[in-house]
Amino acid sequence: MKKIIVLLSIVLLSVTGCSIKKLDDDDIKKNINTLLSENVKISNVNFEGYEYYVPTGLKFLNKEEYNAVFRDRFDNKYYLFVDVIGYYHKIENTYEENTEAYYSEKLNFSKGRDGYIEIDEVSDKYFIQYVFNYGRMQALVKKDDLIRVINNMSYVLRSIRYNDEVLDSLVGENILSYAEENFSLFEIESTQEDFLDVVEEYDPKYKEAKDQEKLELNDE
């Protein structure tokens, strides 16, 4: 029986492509380096031209071709954009670290596996912009949730894989819209205002909540 259990453990690690590594409870940099340095080849979400993995604990609120909204059990919402046009043209990582941010780091692990993470304080919360593998994830969270949210983002972003043959066909036949989908993930000008636009477009409940806030303010 013991031999069977050991063999099953080995098989599970082989299937997931992951090694068991302990993550830190308060070290953002250490966790990012641990998670992104692993070359993971698993996925459970597939679209034309790319795929990625969503870890246990994240649930879809909205899923479209290049955008997705997730929520975790602590009610944090994550907004994902996959820039297939940027990947197709191999846009260069031009991000420069921001010394005024709460946290800022340019990420460079191997060819095509680069990006950045920047965290800014917004009132009593923290706005995360995390770019890797030509995917961008954003969230506005409380400080106590920073580590777990960044870890979850790392699981998703590190797993993004592109199908070059499919993208050759889609881009060559102009099926993908450059005007709507193409912007530089590495320009930090896309900050909180753009994030809120994305939230409103892909999270209808957000707009309802904001409208309700306005009504309550007008009643006072």
C-alpha positions as CSV (number, residue, x, y, z in Angstrom):
1,M,0.0,0.0,0.0
2,K,2.8,2.4,0.8
3,K,4.4,1.8,-2.6
4,I,1.2,2.6,-4.3
5,I,0.8,5.9,-2.4
6,V,4.4,7.0,-3.2
7,L,3.8,6.1,-6.9
8,L,0.6,8.1,-7.0
9,S,2.4,11.1,-5.5
10,I,5.1,11.0,-8.2
11,V,2.4,10.7,-10.9
12,L,0.5,13.7,-9.6
13,L,3.7,15.9,-9.5
14,S,4.5,14.8,-13.0
15,V,1.0,15.7,-14.3
16,T,0.9,19.1,-12.7
17,G,4.5,19.9,-13.6
18,C,4.9,21.5,-10.2
19,S,7.3,20.9,-7.4
20,I,6.3,21.5,-3.8
21,K,7.8,24.7,-2.5
22,K,6.9,26.6,0.6
23,L,5.7,30.2,-0.1
24,D,6.4,33.0,2.4
25,D,3.6,34.7,4.3
26,D,5.0,38.2,3.9
27,D,7.8,38.2,1.2
28,I,6.4,39.3,-2.2
29,K,9.7,39.1,-4.0
30,K,10.6,35.6,-2.7
31,N,7.2,34.2,-3.7
32,I,7.3,35.8,-7.2
33,N,10.7,34.4,-7.8
34,T,9.7,30.9,-6.5
35,L,6.5,30.8,-8.6
36,L,7.7,32.4,-11.9
37,S,10.9,30.5,-12.0
38,E,8.9,27.3,-12.5
39,N,8.1,26.4,-16.1
40,V,4.6,25.1,-15.6
41,K,2.8,23.4,-18.6
42,I,-0.7,22.9,-17.3
43,S,-4.0,24.6,-18.3
44,N,-7.7,24.4,-17.6
45,V,-8.9,27.4,-19.7
46,N,-8.5,27.4,-23.5
47,F,-9.3,30.0,-26.1
48,E,-8.3,30.3,-29.8
49,G,-4.5,31.1,-29.7
50,Y,-3.8,30.7,-26.0
51,E,-4.5,28.9,-22.8
52,Y,-3.9,29.3,-19.1
53,Y,-4.4,27.7,-15.7
54,V,-6.8,29.0,-13.0
55,P,-5.9,27.7,-9.5
56,T,-8.4,26.2,-7.1
57,G,-10.0,29.0,-5.1
58,L,-10.5,31.4,-8.0
59,K,-14.0,31.4,-9.6
60,F,-15.0,33.1,-12.9
61,L,-17.4,36.0,-12.7
62,N,-17.0,36.8,-16.3
63,K,-15.0,35.2,-19.2
64,E,-14.5,36.5,-22.7
65,E,-11.9,36.0,-25.4
66,Y,-9.2,38.3,-24.0
67,N,-10.7,39.4,-20.6
68,A,-11.7,37.6,-17.5
69,V,-12.9,38.5,-14.0
70,F,-12.2,36.2,-11.1
71,R,-13.2,36.2,-7.4
72,D,-11.5,34.5,-4.5
73,R,-13.1,33.3,-1.2
74,F,-12.2,36.5,0.5
75,D,-14.3,38.4,-2.1
76,N,-11.2,39.9,-3.9
77,K,-11.8,40.5,-7.6
78,Y,-9.1,39.9,-10.2
79,Y,-9.2,41.4,-13.7
80,L,-7.2,39.7,-16.5
81,F,-6.3,40.9,-20.0
82,V,-4.3,38.7,-22.3
83,D,-2.5,40.7,-25.0
84,V,-2.2,38.2,-27.9
85,I,-1.3,41.1,-30.3
86,G,1.6,42.2,-28.0
87,Y,2.8,38.6,-27.9
88,Y,2.5,38.1,-31.6
89,H,4.7,41.2,-32.3
90,K,7.0,40.4,-29.3
91,I,6.6,43.8,-27.8
92,E,9.6,44.7,-25.6
93,N,9.4,45.1,-21.9
94,T,10.1,48.8,-21.4
95,Y,8.9,49.1,-17.8
96,E,11.0,51.2,-15.5
97,E,10.8,50.6,-11.7
98,N,9.0,53.3,-9.8
99,T,10.7,54.4,-6.6
100,E,7.5,56.2,-5.4
101,A,5.4,53.1,-5.5
102,Y,4.7,50.9,-2.5
103,Y,6.3,48.1,-4.5
104,S,7.8,48.0,-8.0
105,E,9.9,45.4,-9.7
106,K,10.8,44.7,-13.3
107,L,10.6,40.9,-14.0
108,N,13.0,39.1,-16.3
109,F,13.2,35.3,-16.1
110,S,13.8,34.2,-19.7
111,K,13.1,35.2,-23.3
112,G,9.4,36.0,-23.6
113,R,8.9,35.5,-19.8
114,D,9.2,39.0,-18.5
115,G,7.0,41.8,-17.2
116,Y,6.7,43.8,-14.0
117,I,4.7,44.2,-10.8
118,E,3.7,47.6,-9.4
119,I,1.7,48.2,-6.2
120,D,0.3,51.6,-5.2
121,E,-1.5,52.7,-2.1
122,V,-5.0,54.0,-2.9
123,S,-6.7,55.3,0.2
124,D,-6.8,52.3,2.6
125,K,-6.2,49.7,-0.2
126,Y,-3.5,48.6,-2.6
127,F,-3.8,48.7,-6.4
128,I,-1.9,45.8,-8.0
129,Q,-0.7,45.8,-11.6
130,Y,1.0,42.6,-12.5
131,V,2.2,41.9,-16.1
132,F,3.9,38.7,-17.2
133,N,3.8,36.4,-20.3
134,Y,1.9,39.2,-22.1
135,G,-0.9,39.0,-19.6
136,R,-2.0,41.8,-17.2
137,M,-3.8,41.2,-13.9
138,Q,-5.1,44.0,-11.7
139,A,-6.8,44.1,-8.3
140,L,-7.6,46.6,-5.6
141,V,-7.2,44.8,-2.2
142,K,-6.7,45.3,1.5
143,K,-3.1,45.0,2.8
144,D,-3.9,41.7,4.6
145,D,-4.8,40.1,1.2
146,L,-1.8,41.3,-0.8
147,I,0.3,38.2,-0.6
148,R,-2.4,35.7,-1.4
149,V,-3.7,37.8,-4.3
150,I,-0.2,38.2,-5.8
151,N,0.4,34.4,-5.4
152,N,-2.9,33.7,-7.2
153,M,-2.0,36.1,-10.0
154,S,1.4,34.4,-10.3
155,Y,-0.3,31.0,-10.8
156,V,-2.4,32.4,-13.6
157,L,0.2,34.6,-15.4
158,R,3.0,32.0,-15.4
159,S,0.8,29.5,-17.0
160,I,-0.2,31.5,-20.1
161,R,0.8,29.7,-23.2
162,Y,0.3,30.8,-26.8
163,N,-0.3,28.8,-30.0
164,D,1.8,30.4,-32.7
165,E,0.1,28.6,-35.6
166,V,-3.4,29.7,-34.5
167,L,-2.3,33.3,-33.9
168,D,-0.6,33.4,-37.3
169,S,-3.9,32.6,-38.9
170,L,-6.0,35.0,-36.8
171,V,-3.6,37.9,-37.2
172,G,-3.0,37.2,-40.9
173,E,-6.7,37.1,-41.6
174,N,-7.3,40.3,-39.5
175,I,-9.7,38.4,-37.3
176,L,-8.1,40.1,-34.2
177,S,-8.9,43.8,-33.8
178,Y,-5.8,45.8,-33.4
179,A,-7.7,48.9,-32.5
180,E,-9.6,47.3,-29.6
181,E,-7.0,44.9,-28.3
182,N,-3.6,46.4,-28.9
183,F,-2.0,48.5,-26.2
184,S,1.4,48.4,-24.5
185,L,1.3,46.4,-21.3
186,F,4.6,47.9,-20.3
187,E,3.5,51.5,-20.2
188,I,2.4,52.2,-16.6
189,E,0.1,55.1,-17.8
190,S,-2.6,52.5,-17.7
191,T,-3.3,52.9,-14.0
192,Q,-6.3,53.2,-11.7
193,E,-8.5,55.1,-14.1
194,D,-8.2,52.4,-16.8
195,F,-8.6,49.7,-14.2
196,L,-11.9,51.3,-13.1
197,D,-13.1,51.4,-16.7
198,V,-12.4,47.7,-17.0
199,V,-14.1,47.0,-13.8
200,E,-17.3,48.8,-14.9
201,E,-17.3,47.1,-18.3
202,Y,-16.8,43.5,-17.1
203,D,-18.4,43.6,-13.7
204,P,-22.0,44.9,-13.9
205,K,-22.4,44.8,-10.1
206,Y,-19.7,47.3,-9.7
207,K,-21.6,49.9,-11.7
208,E,-24.8,49.1,-9.7
209,A,-23.0,49.6,-6.5
210,K,-21.5,53.0,-7.6
211,D,-24.9,54.2,-8.8
212,Q,-26.4,53.2,-5.4
213,E,-23.6,55.2,-3.6
214,K,-24.6,58.3,-5.7
215,L,-28.2,57.9,-4.8
216,E,-27.4,57.6,-1.1
217,L,-25.2,60.7,-1.2
218,N,-27.9,62.7,-2.9
219,D,-30.4,61.7,-0.2
220,E,-28.2,63.0,2.6
